[in-house]
Amino acid sequence: MASYSIILGRERHVFDDLKSLMACASAEKSGDHLAGIAASSNERRVAARYVLADLPLKTFLDEALIPYEEDEVTRLIVDSHDMEAFAPVSSMTVGQFRDWLLSYEATTEVLAKLAPGLTPEMVAAVSKLMRNHDLITVAAKCSVITAFRSTLGLPGHLSSRLQPNHPTDDPEGVAGSTLDGLLYGVGDAVIGINPATDNLDACVRLMHLFDRLRERFEIPTQSCVLTHVTTSIQAIEDGAPLDLVFQSVAGTERANQGFGVDLAVLREGREAALSLKRGTVGDNVMYLETGQGSALSADAHHGVDQQTLEVRAYAVARAVKPLLVNTVVGFIGPEYLYDAKQIIRAGLEDHFCGKLLGVPMGVDVCYTNHAEADQDDMDNLMVLLTVAGVNFLIAVPGADDVMLNYQSLSYHDIVGLRHQFNRPPAPEFDAWLKRMGLVDRMGRLAPTTQANAFARNLLSYKG
């Protein structure tokens, strides 16, 4: 492997290989310091970015950060690369690619055609040269549309996941949180619950609960119990009414093994869900979650920086044509993203990189209570992501997840963002909200009397 060097001022900076160059060019992350691969100074970070800017994009086709023979994610990236799609930018350096992405020539249609020709490493590299506003500007031009019972990712829309988690999966508690979210017009992306246990019977009970609710009120959305993919496959075999198959994924084979999955089982899960034919407007049946630092926490990072590994996870996602993908940006903790500055940067990076690769990206705007961040910081990130055209955001009652013990966004936040930026939910769900009298023709929440009438109707339902 080649080494890279540059003289900056009076100092020569040497980077032993492409992995080292990428790591040193990254925005500062506590996880990279933990791994011992971060730039030792801002000067060294700038030097790495100078070198990276002059690096041909083709370099990433010739030099794998993780060897092809050792890693099935690398094999997926290499074997699925579309050289014809890559051709329009194949002669560019990383720096030239950054400038082109910000140009008028890089339109929504052009970027969509380019996506199959980009590797995660190329996309991670260009993101390292970009300011936050650059990430927002380019991501806003990317459109990735998916569908199941609602159509997600349409320009000018903001979708949301309703997350009614409960520490014991109590049906009344889950139903109450779900009702609360529906009254705020939340849940067009998915009604998705993290079960307190991965027990098959408990998960199937939740699937039936959501399915009865959806059918009773003809709600044009999808539900998901965020259990392991193998549990979902078993539920399908047992006849459960499953909409979406969920799985957490990472950017290396070893990290995915830590989650108990590989590419084959993800494809098996997708085929199982497709066999049910439950979608009405589309057949995207997978829901995947990621997060910077997951490979490092599993000691499966191969010396690669955490942001690049996160982008490699989007190649895994792209391979199974998901309805939804989201980074749980601040959930892993301050060991990987120390403070609000790092969390905000990571959220914008993840969204930009996913959308540029053609992945339907959402974000769980969140933090743990031992991180140097607070709800004002999450307000900043949610606004920036809305401007950037994020496909969906996650919301929980009162912004406080009582089961996972972390802070996210509230149902109120989704309402506020939609009004502030004129971003209605998915069209099918928007029409349902109007039909049910939950919003008026202007998309505003209905008067209390109308909302209460729906609530009484819902609460009287015995399932």
N, C-alpha and C positions, 0 to 999 in steps of 0.2 A: 504494500500500500504506500501511496505517496505521502510525503510530509509537506507541510506548507509553512511559509515564513514570510515575514514582512518587517521592515525597519520603520518604526514609528517614533519620531523624535530622535532620541539617542539610543533607543533600545530596540534590539532585534527580538521579535516574538516568533517562536517556533511552535507549530502544532503538529504533533506526531502523526496524526492521521485525520481522516474526514470526521470520525466520531468526535475527536478532541476539538476540531474546528467548530463543529456544530454546537457542541456543549458550551464552548467559550463565547460563541456569538449569541447565545440565548439571553433573553431578559433574566434578571436575577431571580432565582427561585431557591427557597430553602432546601428543597429536595435535591437539587443538583449539588449544593454544598454538602448535604448529608452523604451523597454518593461520592464526594471527592473529585468531581469533574467540572465544577463551575469555574468561571474565570476568576483569577485571584485578585483582579482589580478592574476598575472601569476602563483603564487604559488598555488592558489586555482584551477586554470585551470589544472595545472599539477596533482594535487591531484585527480581531477575528472577523468582524463585520466587513472591514475593508477587503480582506482576503476573500470572504464568502461572496461579496458583491461581484468580484471579477471571475468567479468560478463558473464555467459553462454548465448549464442545466444538464447536459448529457453526462456529466461526471457521475450523476446519481444512477445512471443506467449501467455504468461500468464498475462502480465501486460500491458494494453492498455494506451497509453499516453492521448488519448481522449476517453471517455467511449463509448462502443459499442452501447449503447442505445441512445446516444445523437448525433451520427454523422454517416452519411451514407458512408463517405469515410473509416472510421474505419471498418464498416460492410463489405465494399467491400474488404478491405485488409484481414480481418479475413476469410471471406467466400470463397475467391478465392485462399487462400494459399494452395500450393501443398506439402503435407507432404512427399510424395515419393521423389520428387525432392530435398527437404530439407535434406533428410536422410544422404547424404555424409558429411555434415558439422554440423549435429545436436548435436554432442557431443562437439563441440568446444566452447571456450570462444571467445569474441570479439577480443582479442589480438591474439589468435591462428588463428582465421579466417584471420586476417590481414596478418600474416606470410604465411599462406597457399596461399592466393591470389597472393603473390609475388613469389611463388615457381614455379618450372618447372611443377609440377603436375597440376596446374591450367591453362590448355590450353584453346584455343578458344572454342573448342568443349565442354569441361567440363563446362566452364562458361555458355555457352548457355543453356545447360541442367539444370544447377543449378538455372537460373533466376526465374522460377516460384515458387521455394521454398524459395525465399528471400522476406522478407517484407521490406518496405521502412525504417522502424525504424532500422532494422539490418544493412542495407546498410549505413544509415546515421551515425550509431554508429561507424562502422569500418572506415568510412572516417575521423572521428574526431581523429583517432589515426595515420593517415597517413600524411606524408610529401607531398609536392607538387609533388616531383618526383615519389613517390609511386602512387599517383593518376594517373599520366601520364602513368606509366609503366603498371598498371593493365587495364586502359581504352584502351590502345593500343592493348590489347589481346582480347577485346570484339568486336564481330562482330554482328551488327544488320542490316539485309538487308530487304528493303521494295521496293515496285514498284507500279507504275501507268502507265505512258508512258515512264518513264526512271527508271532504276534500281539503287537504292541509297544504300550507306553503304558498297559497295564491298571493301574488303581490297585493299589498295594501290590507292584509289581514293579520291578526294576531290570535293564535290559538292557545289553549291552556290545558294542562293536565290537572284534573281534580284529584287530590291525594288525601283520601279519608283514613289515614292510618290510625290504628287503635292498638294500645299495648297488649290487649288480650284477644283481638279480633272479635270483640263483642258485636253481634249483628245490629243491636240498637245503636251503639256508639258509631259504628261504621255508617249506618243509614242516616243518622243525624248529621254527621259531617258531610255526607253526600248531598242531602237535602240543602244544607247551608250553601254548599258550592253551587248547586243548580239555581238557587234563588239569586245568586250573583252572576249567573250566566257563564259559569266556569265549567269546563269539562268537554269542550268540543274536540280536543285532541285525543283524550282518553280519560276514563275514570279508572285510575290505576292505584292499587293498594299494595303496599309492602306488607305481606303477611307476617305476623309475629312468629310463626313457625312454618317450616317447609313441609309439614305433615300433609299428605295427599288429601285426606278426608277434609281437613280444615280448609284447604285451598279450594277444593271442589264446592264446598258449602258457600264460599264467597263468590265463586263463579256463578252459581245458581242465583244467589241474592241479586247480583248486578244484572243478570240476564232477565229475571222476572221484573225488576224495576224498569229496565230498558223497554221490554215488550209492553208492559202495562201502559206506559206513557209515550210509546213510539218515539223514543229519543234517538235521533240520528247521530250516534256516537259509538264508540267501542269501549269495552272494558278490558282490564288486564290485571291479573293477580301475579305480582312480580316474584314468582317462584322460579326455581331452577328449571332450565329447559327440559331436563329429563323428567321432572315432575309434571310439566305441561304435556309432554308426550304421553305419559301414563294416563293423565286426565283425559286426553283426547281418546285414547284407546278404551277408556272406561265410559265414554259417551258424554263427557262433561261439555257444557255449552261455552267453549273457549273461543274468544275472539283473536287475541294476540298472544304470541309466544314471546316471553321475555328472557333476556340474559345479560348479565354484565360481561363485557369483553375487554381485552387489553391488546397491546401492540406486539407481543411476542408469544411464541408457542408455549414457552415455559410459564409465562404469566397466565395464559388461558388455561393451562393445565391446573394452575392453582385455583381457578374458578371451576374446575371439573369439566371443562369443555374443550373441544377442538373444532376445526372447520367442518368436519363430517357430521358431528352431532348437531351443529347449528343448521346445517342444510337439512338434516333429518327432521328437526323441529319445524322448519319452514314447510317442508312437504306435508308433514302431518296436519298443520294448520290449514294449508291450502285445500287439503282433502275434504274439509268441512264445508267449504264454499259458503261462508257466512257473510262475506262482504257484499255490499249492494252497489257501491259506486267504484270499487277498486279491489285489488287483491294483494295489497301490501300488508303482510300479516306478522311482521317481526317488530319488536320493541327492544332496543339495545341501550344500555347505559355504559358510560366510560368515565374516566377521571384521571387527571394528571397525578402521577405518583403511584398508580396501582402496580405497575411492573416493578418499581423499586421496592415497594412494600413486600413484594413476593420474592425479593432477591432474584429477579429474572429480567434485569435491565440491560445486561451485556455491556455496561459502560456507556450506554447511549442516554442522552439527556431526556428528561421526563416529558418535555413538550413534543419532541420528535416521536417518542414512543406513543404518546396520546394520538398523534395524527396517524400513525400506523394502525391504530385500533379502528380508524374510520375505513381503512381498506377492508378490514374484516367485516365491518358493518355493510359496506357497499356491496359485498359479495352476496348478501342474502336479501337485497332489495327491501329494506325495512320501511315501515310506515313512519316510525319515530326513532330518533337517536338523540340522546342528550348527555352532555357532560354534567356530572354532579360536582360543580367546580370547586367548592370549598369544603366538601364533606370529609375528605380524608384527613384534614387537619393541618396545623401550622408546621409540622415537620416537613411538609411538602410545599405548601403555600402559606408563608408566614403571616402576612398581614393583608389589609385591604388592597394595597397597591398591587401586590402579587396576584391576589384573587381576581381583581378587575382585569388585569392584563391577561391572565390565563383564560378568563371567560371570553374575552374578545378574540384571543388567538384561536381557541377551540372552535368558536362559531365560524370565524373566517375560514379556517382550514377545512372544516367539515363541509361547508357550503361550496367551497372552490372544488372539492373532490366530488361533488354531486351527492352529498349525503344530506338528508332532511334534518337539519340540526335544530335542537332546542337546548335550553340551558336550565338547570336547577340553580338559580341564583341563591347561594347559601353559604353558611359558615358555621363553624363550631364555636362553642362559647369560650374555648381557651385560645382562640385565634385573636390577633390584634385587628379586629374588625367589629363593626356594629351595623344596625339596620340602616343607618344613613348611607353607609357604603353600598349596601345592597340596593338602596334606592338609586344610587348613581349607576350601578351596573345594569339594573333593569331598564332604565331609560336609554342608556347607550345601546343595549341590545335591541330594543324596540326600534330605534333609529336605524340600526344595522339590518333590520328585516328578519329577526329571529323567527323561526317557524312556530315555536311554542315556548311557554314558560310554565313552570310548576308552581302550584299554589296549595297551601295547607291552611286549616283554620287558624286565624290569628297569627300567621307566619311562624308558628311554633309547632314542630312535629313532636307530639307527645310519646311516640313510639320509638323513633330513631334518635331523639334528643339532639336535634340541631335546628338552626334557624333558617327559614326559607322566605318565600313571599306569601302574602295573604290573598284571599279572594278579593278583598278591596283593591289591592294593588292592580289586579288584572282589569277591573272596572275602570280605575283611574287612567291606566295606560291607553285603554281602548278609546276613552273619550278625549284624552289629551291629543292623541295622534290620529284619531279617526281610523282606528284599526278594528273593524268588526270581527267576530269569530267566523269560523268556516260557514259558507253560505247555507248549507243544509241545516246546521245548528242554529244559525241566526234566524232562519225562517221558522224553525220550531219554537224558539224563544218568543217570537212575535205571536205565533199561533196559540201558544199557551198563556199569553198575556203577561209574560215575565218582563218584557221590554216593550216600549212604545215604538212607533214608526221611525223615530229618530235614534233608536238604539239605546235609549235611556232606560234605567231600571224602572219597572212599573210602580205605580203608587202602592203603598203598603196594603191597601184593601185587596187589590188584585193578587199581589204576591201571597198574602195570607190565605186567599181562597185556594191557590194552587197548593200551598203548604198543607192546608187541612185535607185536601184531596189526597195528597201524597201520604200524609200521616195516617189517613183512614185505611190505606191499602195494607192488607194483612200479608201479602206475599203468598 
